[in-house]
Amino acid sequence: MKRRAFLTSAGVGLAASTVAAPAIAQSQPEIKWRMASSYPKSLDTIYGAAELIARRVAAATDNKFQIRTFAAGEIVPALQVLDAVQNGTVECGQSAAYFYIGKDPTFCFDTAMPFGLNTRQHIAWMMHGGGLELMRELFKDHNIYNIPAGNTSAQMGGWFRKEIKSTEDLNGLKMRVGGLAGTIMSKLGLVPQQLGGGDIYPALERGTIDAAEFVGPYDDEKLGFHKVAKYYYSPGWWEGSAQIPLMINITAWEQLPASYKVILEQACWEANSWMIAKYDTVNAAALKRLVAGGAQLRAFPRELMQACEKIANELYDELSAKNSRFKKVYDAWKPFRDEERLWFRVAENSFDSYIYSQSAQRK
C-alpha cells in the first residue's frame, strides 16, 4: 500500500512538473511591434539585418514577441525614422544615426566619424571604451534606447560623373553624402545633399546631383549607380566603419519583460556580426562585376584627403566649442582613437600591408 501511495504521489509530482514549463512560457505576454527602416527591401544586407532581428526574436519567444519590418516609405520616409520612433508612431526603427546630425552633430559618433575608427575599433569603443554609454545618454534625450544592430564596415567613396583630380574639382559639385562629410567638403565648395537610398538613382539619372556615395559594391550595384556615373572612388574616408543601430522608443522598451529585452539585445548583436560578415563576403565579387561592366575605379587624390582631414579636425574643435554634448563625447573618443591607431599600426597594419603587397606582386 505504501509503495502504491508513493508511486501515486510521485506521479502527481511528475505530472505537475510536466505542465510547469508550458505554464511559465504561457505567462509571457504577446507583444507585436512595428520596425520602420531607412532602407529599401532590395538591400538584402542592411534591410536583411532588420528581418534577421525579427526572426530571431520570434523564434526565441515561441512567437510571443513579434516584430514586423517595414521598408523606407512604407510607414515613414527614409530620413524620418528617428522621429517616428521618438514620437511613438512605431516602436522601433532601423536607421543610421548620422542622418540626424541636423538635430545634433553628436549623432555622427554613433555611425561614423570622418577619419575616425575602423570597424573593429568602433565595436571596441562601443563595447569596452564607453561609447555605448555615451550614445545612450544622447539617444535618451530623444526618447530612444539604442542597440548596435549592424555595421557596413569601411565604405566606398562614391560614384562621380567626372574625375576628381584635385580639391578644385569639388567646387560646385552636388553630391549625396551622409554625416559630417558633407559639412567638411562644403568648405571646398561641394554642395552636400541628404537623400535616402531609394532616392539616389533617380537624382543621379536626372542630373539633380553629380555624385553619390551609399555603402559599397554590393549595394551600389543593386541600386544601379554604375549605369549613370562611371567613376567609382575610394576610400570612403568619412566611413571607415558605419554602425546601424536599432532605435527603440523608451516607453516601449521599458514595458518589455526582462527576458524579451535580453533576447532583443542578443538578436541585435547577432545582426551586427552577420552584416559585417555578409558584406565582407559579397563586396569583392560585386566590385569585380562593376569593373568588368565598365566602372572606372579611382582613388581620391592624397592632397584632397589631407585637406579634408585638416578641415575635419578643425570642425571637431569648432563643434566642441559650441556643443557641450559633442565635446563630452569627442574628449572621450579622440584619445581612444589615438590609442587604437598605435596598436593597429604595430600589429594589424603591418600584417595587412605585407599580405596585400605580396598578393599584388604575384598577380
Steps between C-alpha positions, in 0.01 A plus 500: 500500500781738591672421172179568311452829685858603428462428128172688492646804669809484281278487194318812614833675551617393156179617341535836675855541372395425143243779497718750686726595207218568252314692768801725552540547125132581468538772764714710265296768323433515129658813361490634145727778387560682174851585381545777243821481295685769308584248228319334208428126502730450200800552730503152645795568730404821680125439482568128537652569844166646611322187382758283678432677830126445459548130423731440794274676747195305384682166512644560846162597649290228334345777285381689807705806404457591136659790314371586155750681277410779258726638228569869442184682397256232611425679829732802497762635257856372530633801688214524751548170683646654815205738526253214457665307784533806720132591480375140520369466145696172499657313787841469335695598193811407303694800378843663493530747785700749294194566286390717793801726555265792432357428844843451658835439326591267788289232328789460257707322766248216505524432126838623380738792542704617200861380538386307805485140610498187287241230561680305771605819676144630490362182655775510765411861584132417529541182706803575717600863445194672644346585164170320553439676830572841343274428204218382726515832683454675166219276375319521834461874445300404190284242681692209346691195626763394245668166433777446240339281235721502194815639344585539132878515569710741293305655216585620152538867417220503248410545134592812300407615151846653454846424631614663823863599452533775761310688771392752236289232332268495801401863451133521403457122496161383631549174688283270708717434805419406858611629838761771553680426172270743323580775750872435455495499120272803487804696620651407162191606306307171486122525539389209723160334457314271741306224323370158600644199319198454274510864384863513388481333157224724355684808627821385328314405186326836472818692580354647818823385663844445345628233736382266774637268763298231669666187640714279278512286185225251589236756588616756244466237226147417614403867491649541151727800558755369247245554225494877549847585638813310397778620735506297822716647777658367816547518788188628671715688753189618679393142573783271601217330686127565483289372786126451458313509832157372590316799646229412752238727652591516870145440621470191280840377621415545867176305458681191372549206737865462606541181297372670185751782549787251517373314194468820298847622598654166406317499167638847427858399577461195278377728222806718557740210434281359223502826303877540521559143385243529220654815352849356527374198306309671220686828435805348329304321229273802450802727451636267232166504319481878512851545359436238232185693408690824445530667838821703525660434839685802641666608824443845645807724453715500812505879519119502497486256790760696694305821448179332616668351808631843600151646460350210698726559798422871494127422479516271804661779701233745384216264590658427839515871575127552445344162580568359849361156408729476198798610711429238767495220245789634293722538806445129576503377138817676379750347747342159444548545124864603546576200721334263254707642214820430689405137560366437150815648340713252690300185431208522259638746250845340474338162439249634246762706315727200454223263392342741252831611349605139450163417347532790256851390394382148417240624252 
